[in-house]
Amino acid sequence: MGKARIFQRAKSSMSSGRARTGQWVLEHEPAERKVADPLTGWAGSGDTNGQISLTFPTLEAACAYAAQHGLEVAIAPVQARTLKLQAYSDNFQ
């Protein structure tokens, strides 16, 4: 039985847009540790599931997929968003 984690995608800090913020993401936990390649020095492993990231519109859809494929899931709690509103002139007080 494989392990996976489900979390809700956060807003990108690089833009003000909120595209794809409501989606839920399922990512597989690593099955084996990464080792350094002796020739290049890059870290890698033979586990190809780490390259897969699946998105779902709802948490229930992600859990249903995990149950259908026999994955043991850990659901990350949704982070509460706090918004600090201030005027530009408040920076100079």
N, CA, C and O atoms as CSV, one atom per row, in Angstrom:
chain,resi,resn,atom,element,x,y,z
A,1,MET,N,N,0.851,-1.175,0.000
A,1,MET,CA,C,0.000,0.000,0.000
A,1,MET,C,C,0.894,1.236,0.000
A,1,MET,O,O,1.759,1.384,0.863
A,2,GLY,N,N,0.684,2.110,-0.959
A,2,GLY,CA,C,1.461,3.339,-1.052
A,2,GLY,C,C,0.900,4.425,-0.151
A,2,GLY,O,O,-0.238,4.353,0.313
A,3,LYS,N,N,1.722,5.422,0.080
A,3,LYS,CA,C,1.301,6.555,0.900
A,3,LYS,C,C,1.251,7.795,0.033
A,3,LYS,O,O,2.045,7.955,-0.893
A,4,ALA,N,N,0.312,8.669,0.342
A,4,ALA,CA,C,0.163,9.918,-0.396
A,4,ALA,C,C,-0.307,10.996,0.558
A,4,ALA,O,O,-0.782,10.714,1.658
A,5,ARG,N,N,-0.166,12.244,0.115
A,5,ARG,CA,C,-0.690,13.355,0.906
A,5,ARG,C,C,-1.584,14.202,0.023
A,5,ARG,O,O,-1.340,14.360,-1.173
A,6,ILE,N,N,-2.624,14.744,0.637
A,6,ILE,CA,C,-3.596,15.578,-0.071
A,6,ILE,C,C,-3.587,16.946,0.598
A,6,ILE,O,O,-3.684,17.046,1.821
A,7,PHE,N,N,-3.472,17.996,-0.205
A,7,PHE,CA,C,-3.476,19.349,0.323
A,7,PHE,C,C,-4.147,20.277,-0.676
A,7,PHE,O,O,-4.280,19.950,-1.856
A,8,GLN,N,N,-4.563,21.424,-0.194
A,8,GLN,CA,C,-5.180,22.421,-1.057
A,8,GLN,C,C,-4.111,23.399,-1.497
A,8,GLN,O,O,-3.336,23.894,-0.679
A,9,ARG,N,N,-4.069,23.675,-2.789
A,9,ARG,CA,C,-3.050,24.542,-3.352
A,9,ARG,C,C,-3.215,25.976,-2.840
A,9,ARG,O,O,-4.325,26.507,-2.801
A,10,ALA,N,N,-2.125,26.580,-2.458
A,10,ALA,CA,C,-2.144,27.954,-1.944
A,10,ALA,C,C,-1.964,28.937,-3.098
A,10,ALA,O,O,-1.555,28.566,-4.198
A,11,LYS,N,N,-2.279,30.192,-2.818
A,11,LYS,CA,C,-2.110,31.244,-3.815
A,11,LYS,C,C,-0.628,31.479,-4.046
A,11,LYS,O,O,0.165,31.468,-3.105
A,12,SER,N,N,-0.261,31.689,-5.285
A,12,SER,CA,C,1.125,31.974,-5.611
A,12,SER,C,C,1.516,33.345,-5.080
A,12,SER,O,O,0.768,34.312,-5.217
A,13,SER,N,N,2.678,33.417,-4.483
A,13,SER,CA,C,3.139,34.699,-3.976
A,13,SER,C,C,3.726,35.570,-5.077
A,13,SER,O,O,4.046,36.736,-4.845
A,14,MET,N,N,3.868,35.017,-6.260
A,14,MET,CA,C,4.463,35.771,-7.362
A,14,MET,C,C,3.447,36.578,-8.149
A,14,MET,O,O,3.830,37.394,-8.988
A,15,SER,N,N,2.166,36.372,-7.900
A,15,SER,CA,C,1.153,37.143,-8.613
A,15,SER,C,C,-0.036,37.381,-7.696
A,15,SER,O,O,-0.171,36.748,-6.649
A,16,SER,N,N,-0.892,38.302,-8.107
A,16,SER,CA,C,-2.062,38.605,-7.283
A,16,SER,C,C,-3.261,37.748,-7.679
A,16,SER,O,O,-4.303,37.812,-7.027
A,17,GLY,N,N,-3.132,36.964,-8.716
A,17,GLY,CA,C,-4.240,36.127,-9.170
A,17,GLY,C,C,-4.492,34.953,-8.250
A,17,GLY,O,O,-3.612,34.527,-7.503
A,18,ARG,N,N,-5.705,34.437,-8.316
A,18,ARG,CA,C,-6.088,33.300,-7.472
A,18,ARG,C,C,-6.464,32.083,-8.309
A,18,ARG,O,O,-7.292,31.275,-7.887
A,19,ALA,N,N,-5.873,31.944,-9.479
A,19,ALA,CA,C,-6.164,30.808,-10.345
A,19,ALA,C,C,-5.699,29.511,-9.692
A,19,ALA,O,O,-4.607,29.451,-9.129
A,20,ARG,N,N,-6.511,28.499,-9.768
A,20,ARG,CA,C,-6.238,27.148,-9.265
A,20,ARG,C,C,-6.040,27.072,-7.758
A,20,ARG,O,O,-5.468,26.095,-7.275
A,21,THR,N,N,-6.493,28.072,-6.990
A,21,THR,CA,C,-6.317,28.017,-5.540
A,21,THR,C,C,-7.310,27.093,-4.866
A,21,THR,O,O,-7.046,26.630,-3.756
A,22,GLY,N,N,-8.437,26.804,-5.488
A,22,GLY,CA,C,-9.425,25.940,-4.866
A,22,GLY,C,C,-9.199,24.470,-5.142
A,22,GLY,O,O,-9.944,23.635,-4.630
A,23,GLN,N,N,-8.205,24.126,-5.928
A,23,GLN,CA,C,-7.964,22.735,-6.292
A,23,GLN,C,C,-7.261,21.980,-5.165
A,23,GLN,O,O,-6.529,22.556,-4.361
A,24,TRP,N,N,-7.508,20.686,-5.136
A,24,TRP,CA,C,-6.849,19.795,-4.188
A,24,TRP,C,C,-5.811,18.987,-4.939
A,24,TRP,O,O,-6.064,18.537,-6.057
A,25,VAL,N,N,-4.644,18.798,-4.337
A,25,VAL,CA,C,-3.517,18.130,-4.984
A,25,VAL,C,C,-3.190,16.853,-4.224
A,25,VAL,O,O,-3.126,16.850,-2.995
A,26,LEU,N,N,-2.985,15.771,-4.962
A,26,LEU,CA,C,-2.561,14.499,-4.383
A,26,LEU,C,C,-1.144,14.228,-4.876
A,26,LEU,O,O,-0.900,14.165,-6.081
A,27,GLU,N,N,-0.211,14.069,-3.939
A,27,GLU,CA,C,1.177,13.751,-4.264
A,27,GLU,C,C,1.594,12.507,-3.494
A,27,GLU,O,O,1.240,12.344,-2.326
A,28,HIS,N,N,2.347,11.633,-4.149
A,28,HIS,CA,C,2.838,10.409,-3.523
A,28,HIS,C,C,4.011,10.721,-2.614
A,28,HIS,O,O,4.854,11.558,-2.936
A,29,GLU,N,N,4.060,10.043,-1.476
A,29,GLU,CA,C,5.208,10.146,-0.583
A,29,GLU,C,C,6.354,9.333,-1.187
A,29,GLU,O,O,6.101,8.336,-1.865
A,30,PRO,N,N,7.589,9.729,-0.961
A,30,PRO,CA,C,8.716,8.986,-1.529
A,30,PRO,C,C,8.787,7.570,-0.971
A,30,PRO,O,O,8.667,7.363,0.237
A,31,ALA,N,N,8.984,6.602,-1.853
A,31,ALA,CA,C,9.073,5.201,-1.442
A,31,ALA,C,C,10.502,4.829,-1.043
A,31,ALA,O,O,10.712,3.896,-0.268
A,32,GLU,N,N,11.472,5.554,-1.570
A,32,GLU,CA,C,12.866,5.285,-1.221
A,32,GLU,C,C,13.615,6.618,-1.134
A,32,GLU,O,O,13.199,7.619,-1.717
A,33,ARG,N,N,14.705,6.608,-0.409
A,33,ARG,CA,C,15.451,7.849,-0.233
A,33,ARG,C,C,16.262,8.176,-1.477
A,33,ARG,O,O,16.618,7.292,-2.256
A,34,LYS,N,N,16.544,9.446,-1.647
A,34,LYS,CA,C,17.335,9.889,-2.788
A,34,LYS,C,C,18.816,9.734,-2.467
A,34,LYS,O,O,19.249,9.932,-1.332
A,35,VAL,N,N,19.570,9.379,-3.484
A,35,VAL,CA,C,21.023,9.227,-3.335
A,35,VAL,C,C,21.704,10.088,-4.390
A,35,VAL,O,O,21.133,10.374,-5.442
A,36,ALA,N,N,22.917,10.490,-4.096
A,36,ALA,CA,C,23.671,11.314,-5.033
A,36,ALA,C,C,24.247,10.445,-6.144
A,36,ALA,O,O,24.802,9.377,-5.885
A,37,ASP,N,N,24.110,10.907,-7.367
A,37,ASP,CA,C,24.690,10.225,-8.518
A,37,ASP,C,C,26.204,10.454,-8.479
A,37,ASP,O,O,26.645,11.595,-8.347
A,38,PRO,N,N,27.006,9.389,-8.590
A,38,PRO,CA,C,28.454,9.585,-8.479
A,38,PRO,C,C,29.061,10.384,-9.641
A,38,PRO,O,O,30.107,11.013,-9.475
A,39,LEU,N,N,28.425,10.364,-10.794
A,39,LEU,CA,C,28.981,11.070,-11.945
A,39,LEU,C,C,28.636,12.560,-11.936
A,39,LEU,O,O,29.511,13.405,-12.122
A,40,THR,N,N,27.353,12.877,-11.717
A,40,THR,CA,C,26.924,14.273,-11.792
A,40,THR,C,C,26.762,14.930,-10.428
A,40,THR,O,O,26.839,16.153,-10.317
A,41,GLY,N,N,26.539,14.131,-9.390
A,41,GLY,CA,C,26.319,14.692,-8.069
A,41,GLY,C,C,24.873,15.066,-7.805
A,41,GLY,O,O,24.548,15.525,-6.711
A,42,TRP,N,N,23.995,14.879,-8.787
A,42,TRP,CA,C,22.584,15.200,-8.613
A,42,TRP,C,C,21.915,14.138,-7.759
A,42,TRP,O,O,22.287,12.966,-7.814
A,43,ALA,N,N,20.937,14.543,-6.974
A,43,ALA,CA,C,20.199,13.611,-6.125
A,43,ALA,C,C,19.045,13.027,-6.928
A,43,ALA,O,O,18.370,13.742,-7.669
A,44,GLY,N,N,18.826,11.731,-6.777
A,44,GLY,CA,C,17.734,11.085,-7.485
A,44,GLY,C,C,17.465,9.710,-6.920
A,44,GLY,O,O,18.219,9.209,-6.087
A,45,SER,N,N,16.376,9.096,-7.382
A,45,SER,CA,C,16.021,7.753,-6.949
A,45,SER,C,C,15.278,7.065,-8.091
A,45,SER,O,O,14.993,7.675,-9.121
A,46,GLY,N,N,14.976,5.807,-7.893
A,46,GLY,CA,C,14.246,5.051,-8.893
A,46,GLY,C,C,12.740,5.163,-8.746
A,46,GLY,O,O,11.993,4.558,-9.515
A,47,ASP,N,N,12.289,5.933,-7.763
A,47,ASP,CA,C,10.859,6.090,-7.507
A,47,ASP,C,C,10.286,7.144,-8.448
A,47,ASP,O,O,10.570,8.331,-8.286
A,48,THR,N,N,9.491,6.733,-9.418
A,48,THR,CA,C,8.925,7.677,-10.386
A,48,THR,C,C,7.602,8.275,-9.919
A,48,THR,O,O,7.112,9.217,-10.543
A,49,ASN,N,N,7.013,7.765,-8.850
A,49,ASN,CA,C,5.757,8.334,-8.355
A,49,ASN,C,C,5.947,9.734,-7.786
A,49,ASN,O,O,4.982,10.490,-7.684
A,50,GLY,N,N,7.164,10.090,-7.417
A,50,GLY,CA,C,7.430,11.423,-6.907
A,50,GLY,C,C,7.293,12.503,-7.965
A,50,GLY,O,O,7.229,13.687,-7.633
A,51,GLN,N,N,7.247,12.118,-9.222
A,51,GLN,CA,C,7.113,13.077,-10.315
A,51,GLN,C,C,5.656,13.368,-10.651
A,51,GLN,O,O,5.366,14.235,-11.475
A,52,ILE,N,N,4.733,12.640,-10.010
A,52,ILE,CA,C,3.316,12.766,-10.339
A,52,ILE,C,C,2.612,13.644,-9.321
A,52,ILE,O,O,2.764,13.453,-8.114
A,53,SER,N,N,1.845,14.604,-9.811
A,53,SER,CA,C,1.028,15.470,-8.970
A,53,SER,C,C,-0.347,15.556,-9.620
A,53,SER,O,O,-0.491,16.125,-10.702
A,54,LEU,N,N,-1.354,14.993,-8.965
A,54,LEU,CA,C,-2.704,14.961,-9.514
A,54,LEU,C,C,-3.553,16.038,-8.858
A,54,LEU,O,O,-3.456,16.243,-7.648
A,55,THR,N,N,-4.386,16.732,-9.634
A,55,THR,CA,C,-5.267,17.761,-9.094
A,55,THR,C,C,-6.714,17.305,-9.200
A,55,THR,O,O,-7.100,16.619,-10.147
A,56,PHE,N,N,-7.511,17.702,-8.203
A,56,PHE,CA,C,-8.920,17.340,-8.125
A,56,PHE,C,C,-9.726,18.573,-7.746
A,56,PHE,O,O,-9.211,19.449,-7.050
A,57,PRO,N,N,-10.980,18.663,-8.187
A,57,PRO,CA,C,-11.789,19.837,-7.859
A,57,PRO,C,C,-12.249,19.859,-6.400
A,57,PRO,O,O,-12.468,20.935,-5.843
A,58,THR,N,N,-12.401,18.680,-5.771
A,58,THR,CA,C,-12.876,18.614,-4.390
A,58,THR,C,C,-12.027,17.638,-3.588
A,58,THR,O,O,-11.328,16.793,-4.148
A,59,LEU,N,N,-12.100,17.770,-2.271
A,59,LEU,CA,C,-11.399,16.851,-1.381
A,59,LEU,C,C,-11.983,15.449,-1.489
A,59,LEU,O,O,-11.251,14.461,-1.427
A,60,GLU,N,N,-13.302,15.360,-1.650
A,60,GLU,CA,C,-13.959,14.052,-1.756
A,60,GLU,C,C,-13.489,13.294,-2.988
A,60,GLU,O,O,-13.316,12.077,-2.933
A,61,ALA,N,N,-13.279,13.996,-4.103
A,61,ALA,CA,C,-12.802,13.352,-5.328
A,61,ALA,C,C,-11.385,12.826,-5.138
A,61,ALA,O,O,-11.061,11.740,-5.620
A,62,ALA,N,N,-10.545,13.573,-4.450
A,62,ALA,CA,C,-9.177,13.133,-4.192
A,62,ALA,C,C,-9.161,11.918,-3.276
A,62,ALA,O,O,-8.389,10.985,-3.496
A,63,CYS,N,N,-10.013,11.922,-2.244
A,63,CYS,CA,C,-10.086,10.775,-1.337
A,63,CYS,C,C,-10.644,9.547,-2.032
A,63,CYS,O,O,-10.204,8.430,-1.759
A,64,ALA,N,N,-11.604,9.733,-2.925
A,64,ALA,CA,C,-12.168,8.615,-3.675
A,64,ALA,C,C,-11.118,7.990,-4.587
A,64,ALA,O,O,-11.049,6.766,-4.706
A,65,TYR,N,N,-10.309,8.813,-5.225
A,65,TYR,CA,C,-9.233,8.293,-6.078
A,65,TYR,C,C,-8.231,7.491,-5.260
A,65,TYR,O,O,-7.795,6.418,-5.678
A,66,ALA,N,N,-7.866,8.021,-4.085
A,66,ALA,CA,C,-6.906,7.333,-3.229
A,66,ALA,C,C,-7.456,5.999,-2.740
A,66,ALA,O,O,-6.729,5.007,-2.692
A,67,ALA,N,N,-8.737,5.971,-2.377
A,67,ALA,CA,C,-9.346,4.721,-1.921
A,67,ALA,C,C,-9.431,3.709,-3.047
A,67,ALA,O,O,-9.231,2.515,-2.826
A,68,GLN,N,N,-9.726,4.174,-4.247
A,68,GLN,CA,C,-9.839,3.284,-5.410
A,68,GLN,C,C,-8.491,2.645,-5.750
A,68,GLN,O,O,-8.442,1.503,-6.207
A,69,HIS,N,N,-7.403,3.379,-5.529
A,69,HIS,CA,C,-6.075,2.872,-5.863
A,69,HIS,C,C,-5.314,2.331,-4.660
A,69,HIS,O,O,-4.129,2.020,-4.771
A,70,GLY,N,N,-5.976,2.216,-3.517
A,70,GLY,CA,C,-5.375,1.610,-2.333
A,70,GLY,C,C,-4.267,2.441,-1.714
A,70,GLY,O,O,-3.278,1.888,-1.231
A,71,LEU,N,N,-4.412,3.750,-1.718
A,71,LEU,CA,C,-3.398,4.625,-1.135
A,71,LEU,C,C,-3.797,5.032,0.279
A,71,LEU,O,O,-4.960,5.332,0.549
A,72,GLU,N,N,-2.826,5.036,1.163
A,72,GLU,CA,C,-3.031,5.532,2.517
A,72,GLU,C,C,-2.734,7.029,2.478
A,72,GLU,O,O,-1.625,7.432,2.128
A,73,VAL,N,N,-3.717,7.853,2.834
A,73,VAL,CA,C,-3.556,9.297,2.652
A,73,VAL,C,C,-3.431,10.037,3.978
A,73,VAL,O,O,-3.965,9.617,5.005
A,74,ALA,N,N,-2.717,11.138,3.921
A,74,ALA,CA,C,-2.639,12.111,5.013
A,74,ALA,C,C,-3.141,13.422,4.437
A,74,ALA,O,O,-2.594,13.929,3.458
A,75,ILE,N,N,-4.189,13.970,5.050
A,75,ILE,CA,C,-4.799,15.198,4.544
A,75,ILE,C,C,-4.256,16.374,5.345
A,75,ILE,O,O,-4.384,16.418,6.569
A,76,ALA,N,N,-3.651,17.324,4.643
A,76,ALA,CA,C,-3.104,18.520,5.288
A,76,ALA,C,C,-4.247,19.472,5.610
A,76,ALA,O,O,-5.139,19.664,4.784
A,77,PRO,N,N,-4.233,20.071,6.798
A,77,PRO,CA,C,-5.312,21.000,7.143
A,77,PRO,C,C,-5.260,22.251,6.269
A,77,PRO,O,O,-4.193,22.676,5.827
A,78,VAL,N,N,-6.420,22.821,6.033
A,78,VAL,CA,C,-6.519,24.029,5.222
A,78,VAL,C,C,-6.019,25.208,6.049
A,78,VAL,O,O,-6.449,25.407,7.185
A,79,GLN,N,N,-5.119,25.979,5.477
A,79,GLN,CA,C,-4.563,27.132,6.166
A,79,GLN,C,C,-5.544,28.294,6.120
A,79,GLN,O,O,-6.064,28.628,5.056
A,80,ALA,N,N,-5.799,28.905,7.259
A,80,ALA,CA,C,-6.676,30.072,7.306
A,80,ALA,C,C,-5.910,31.268,6.748
A,80,ALA,O,O,-4.766,31.520,7.124
A,81,ARG,N,N,-6.550,31.988,5.859
A,81,ARG,CA,C,-5.900,33.130,5.233
A,81,ARG,C,C,-6.250,34.396,6.010
A,81,ARG,O,O,-7.422,34.705,6.220
A,82,THR,N,N,-5.240,35.105,6.422
A,82,THR,CA,C,-5.453,36.385,7.080
A,82,THR,C,C,-4.957,37.473,6.149
A,82,THR,O,O,-3.872,37.366,5.578
A,83,LEU,N,N,-5.736,38.499,6.000
A,83,LEU,CA,C,-5.412,39.584,5.099
A,83,LEU,C,C,-5.233,40.855,5.912
A,83,LEU,O,O,-6.145,41.288,6.616
A,84,LYS,N,N,-4.059,41.444,5.811
A,84,LYS,CA,C,-3.771,42.668,6.534
A,84,LYS,C,C,-3.976,43.835,5.569
A,84,LYS,O,O,-3.177,44.050,4.658
A,85,LEU,N,N,-5.047,44.575,5.780
A,85,LEU,CA,C,-5.340,45.714,4.926
A,85,LEU,C,C,-4.740,46.972,5.537
A,85,LEU,O,O,-4.935,47.265,6.717
A,86,GLN,N,N,-4.012,47.700,4.718
A,86,GLN,CA,C,-3.455,48.960,5.167
A,86,GLN,C,C,-3.282,49.875,3.968
A,86,GLN,O,O,-3.180,49.429,2.825
A,87,ALA,N,N,-3.253,51.142,4.256
A,87,ALA,CA,C,-3.039,52.127,3.202
A,87,ALA,C,C,-1.542,52.279,2.948
A,87,ALA,O,O,-0.720,51.962,3.809
A,88,TYR,N,N,-1.202,52.761,1.771
A,88,TYR,CA,C,0.197,52.965,1.417
A,88,TYR,C,C,0.867,53.949,2.370
A,88,TYR,O,O,2.050,53.806,2.679
A,89,SER,N,N,0.124,54.937,2.832
A,89,SER,CA,C,0.699,55.937,3.717
A,89,SER,C,C,1.046,55.367,5.094
A,89,SER,O,O,1.833,55.967,5.826
A,90,ASP,N,N,0.470,54.218,5.456
A,90,ASP,CA,C,0.785,53.590,6.748
A,90,ASP,C,C,2.243,53.110,6.797
A,90,ASP,O,O,2.775,52.895,7.886
A,91,ASN,N,N,2.890,52.941,5.655
A,91,ASN,CA,C,4.275,52.508,5.632
A,91,ASN,C,C,5.231,53.578,6.152
A,91,ASN,O,O,6.367,53.268,6.510
A,92,PHE,N,N,4.786,54.826,6.196
A,92,PHE,CA,C,5.655,55.944,6.558
A,92,PHE,C,C,5.309,56.558,7.915
A,92,PHE,O,O,5.723,57.681,8.202
A,93,GLN,N,N,4.569,55.852,8.739
A,93,GLN,CA,C,4.211,56.373,10.060
A,93,GLN,C,C,5.236,56.000,11.099
A,93,GLN,O,O,5.089,56.360,12.268
